[in-house]
Amino acid sequence: MSTDEFETVLRELIRERRKDLQLTQTEVAGKVGRCDHSHISRIENGVIRSPSKETIKKIIDALGYSENEFYDKVREEVRRRESQANSVAKSTTYNKQVHGFLLEYGDQIQGLGFAAADGNLVKSVEIFSVILDDPAPDENWTSSVRLRLIKSLLEIMKRSGSDKTQEFFVRINSELGALKQYYNKDDFPMEWAECLNIEALSFIARGSRIGGSDGQKDMRNAIVRIQSSLEKRHPDFNEPGWGHSMYAYALATFEHGVLLEENGFDQLGKAIQAFRESMQAFSSSGRPFEHARSLDGLASALAVQGSISEGDAAKYLLNEACHFFELARNLRMVNPIEHAETEAHFGRALLELSRFDPENAKDHLNRARRMLGRALTVFDKDHCPYQHVIVWQHKETAESKFGGLS
């Protein structure tokens, strides 16, 4: 009997007993004294490992157990699980070693797919689906694999043509429904918040494609989910989870502002503030790639604000956007897809800047067409058809305007 197994069962029996008694974590904390509901939650979820014997004794007392009775139940459950695990290990329907290799391979393929426009993301979906089709040792294993599957599906959805959007949206949210049955908001608040983030990102991806009033509705749905997610996060700049939720909120607010067009200036201002906060969170928690993604979002929001402004105000905002795009571009060079994304956004901003800075229009357009050209080589039409079409249109515009000035 390992210490980890014993502590896992101890935590789970505490949670089950509390629910059987219909007690909230706040009520148990009140009986224990000198702690709050979050402390009980962290003990139940294993965030606090090896809590003091004194604390456990107080919790056991609060749940109406004697120490001997409770620890006897823990040891009995551990022995039952060990026996079950031995049976599973011998079963021909489940081979943990094979699934371990598959999961490791799927993670490697997924990582390659996130960084390049190729078929690796589709392969990762196939691998994760194979694992989920077989019996798994526990729900935690199944849920961790399902989360990987959903992240691959979401990225494929972002890159696919508009004709595939609804198909991916339905599948992602179906998988999320299954995932949230395990990661419920009371027992797994952080995981539940991540599920809400991903659900919001699927709304953002669909809403940005369909546009109009339906697209705006999707953005509002995304914002509602992210706000619920933020309620489960600690507003701590050293907490990357809070940074991810704030980034998702910034992205939804930004896309909503884009869809509102000339009426979206204030919404874009909210997005700019949220992107800055997510940048600070990722910077403080030592996550440079996420920091660069927020930096790109900040620059994009400034660029759109500039494109719907006039005169010197537009020129100032677009120059600010270009400054931040330059910073983001340098930070994202290690990931070809993300680097191409920033170059595409940067090229679009330079294209807009050429309208408000006629003296330097030729230089802006020349840089724009070169950046858009490089992005186009990464966003090939087979694996990134959505981005390919948009970047190609902007490149054609830049080439045409540059030719007219030459």
C-alpha positions, -999 to +999 in steps of 0.1 A: +000+000+000+017+032-012+014+066+006+000+082-025-028+055-028-037+059+008-039+097+006-060+095-026-085+072-010-085+093+022-094+124+002-121+107-018-138+092+013-138+126+029-155+141-001-180+112-004-189+113+033-194+151+031-218+147+002-236+118+019-242+142+048-252+169+024-227+193+038-210+220+018-172+226+020-180+259+038-200+240+065-172+215+071-147+244+073-169+260+100-169+228+120-131+224+116-124+260+125-095+283+114-099+276+077-123+283+048-140+263+021-111+267-003-088+249+022-112+220+024-115+220-015-077+219-018-075+190+006-102+170-012-086+177-046-050+169-036-037+204-040-026+202-003-006+170-001-002+153+033-023+176+054-015+176+091-029+148+113-046+174+135-064+189+105-075+154+093-087+145+128-109+176+129-124+169+095-131+133+105-148+145+137-168+170+117-180+142+095-191+120+124-165+093+122-141+080+149-105+079+138-103+041+140-135+036+120-124+061+093-089+047+088-103+011+087-126+022+058-096+038+040-075+007+043-104-015+032-109+006+001-072+007-007-071-031-006-102-033-028-087-010-054-054-029-054-072-061-060-092-045-088-061-030-103-044-064-104-074-078-123-074-050-148-037-054-153-043-090-163-072-082-186-067-086-223-090-057-230-068-032-214-030-029-217-018+000-197+017-001-212+004+000-247-019+029-239+009+047-221+030+045-253+000+056-274-006+086-251+030+096-252+030+094-290-003+113-292+012+141-271+043+143-294+021+144-326-002+170-310+028+192-302+041+190-337+006+197-351+002+229-330+034+242-345+029+234-381+002+232-409+002+195-415-018+164-407-005+158-372-034+172-354-058+149-372-035+120-363-035+130-327-073+130-327-072+094-341-048+083-314-067+099-285-100+084-299-084+049-300-074+052-264-109+064-253-125+035-272-109+010-248-117+005-211-097+028-189-084+022-154-102+052-139-121+084-149-092+106-142-072+088-170-102+090-194-107+127-186-071+137-192-071+119-226-105+135-235-091+170-227-062+164-251-087+153-278-108+184-273-078+207-276-068+191-309-103+193-322-105+230-313-073+238-331-084+219-362-117+238-361-098+272-361-079+262-392-107+244-412-130+259-438-163+275-427-182+245-441-167+224-413-173+249-384-206+236-371-195+200-373-165+206-351-185+229-328-210+201-321-184+175-315-163+197-292-192+206-271-204+169-270-170+159-257-170+188-232-204+176-219-188+142-211-158+159-195-178+182-173-197+153-158-164+143-142-148+177-137-177+192-118-174+227-105-175+217-068-149+190-067-127+201-096-131+239-098-099+246-118-105+218-143-142+229-146-130+265-153-107+252-181-136+234-196-156+267-196-126+284-213-125+258-241-163+260-245-160+298-248-131+294-274-154+272-295-181+299-295-155+325-304-142+304-334-178+298-346-189+334-340-160+349-359-169+328-389-206+333-391-206+370-382-237+392-380-262+390-351-256+353-347-219+358-344-224+386-318-246+362-299-218+336-299-194+362-285-218+371-257-222+334-249-184+331-248-181+361-224-207+347-200-188+314-198-155+331-193-169+352-165-180+320-148-146+306-153-129+337-138-151+333-107-133+300-101-099+315-106-078+334-081-071+369-095-034+363-091-009+374-117+013+344-107-015+320-115-014+309-152-050+296-151-062+331-144-041+344-173-057+318-196-092+329-186-084+366-189-069+359-224-101+341-235-122+370-221-100+395-241-103+375-272-141+372-270-144+409-263-120+417-292-140+396-317-172+411-304-158+446-310-147+435-346-183+423-353-198+456-341-176+474-366-178+512-362-198+507-329-171+485-314-145+510-304-153+509-266-155+471-267-121+470-283-108+492-255-120+466-230-102+440-249-070+460-249-072+462-211-079+425-207-050+416-231-027+437-209-038+419-178-033+385-194+002+396-205+010+405-170-002+372-157+018+352-182+049+373-177+047+369-139+042+331-141+071+327-166+051+317-197+067+336-226+047+319-254+014+327-238+027+363-231+035+366-268+000+354-278-016+381-256+008+406-271-004+397-305-040+401-293-032+436-279-017+447-312-047+433-331-071+452-310-052+485-314-050+478-352-088+474-355-093+505-334-070+524-358-088+511-388-121+525-376-106+559-365-096+588-387-066+611-393-038+613-367-057+592-342-058+563-367-021+567-376-011+568-339-031+536-331-018+517-361+018+527-353+013+515-318-001+482-331+029+477-354+053+483-325+036+455-305+034+432-335+071+436-339+076+425-303+052+396-307+068+385-340+102+381-324+088+362-294+068+337-316+096+327-340+100+293-325+064+283-335+059+285-373+021+287-371+020+314-344+048+333-361+028+332-394-003+344-375+015+374-362+030+382-396-004+380-412-019+404-385+012+427-389+008+427-426-029+437-423-020+465-399+007+479-423-019+477-451-042+499-431-014+522-420-006+530-456-040+547-459-032+572-431+006+577-438+008+584-475+044+596-473+056+562-462+028+542-479+051+525-504+074+512-476+044+500-455+029+482-485+062+466-494+066+452-459+030+441-458+032+421-490+064+404-479+050+395-445+017+383-460+036+363-486+056+345-459+025+338-439+008+323-470+036+298-474+028+285-438-010+286-441-014+261-469-048+256-484-051+219-474-045+222-437-053+259-430-079+268-456-096+295-435-064+314-428-051+307-464-081+325-480-079+355-457-042+360-460-043+355-498-069+383-501-049+407-480-017+399-500-035+405-533-047+439-520-012+448-508+004+437-541-022+457-561-017+489-540+021+486-541+020+481-579-001+513-582+026+533-564+056+518-582 
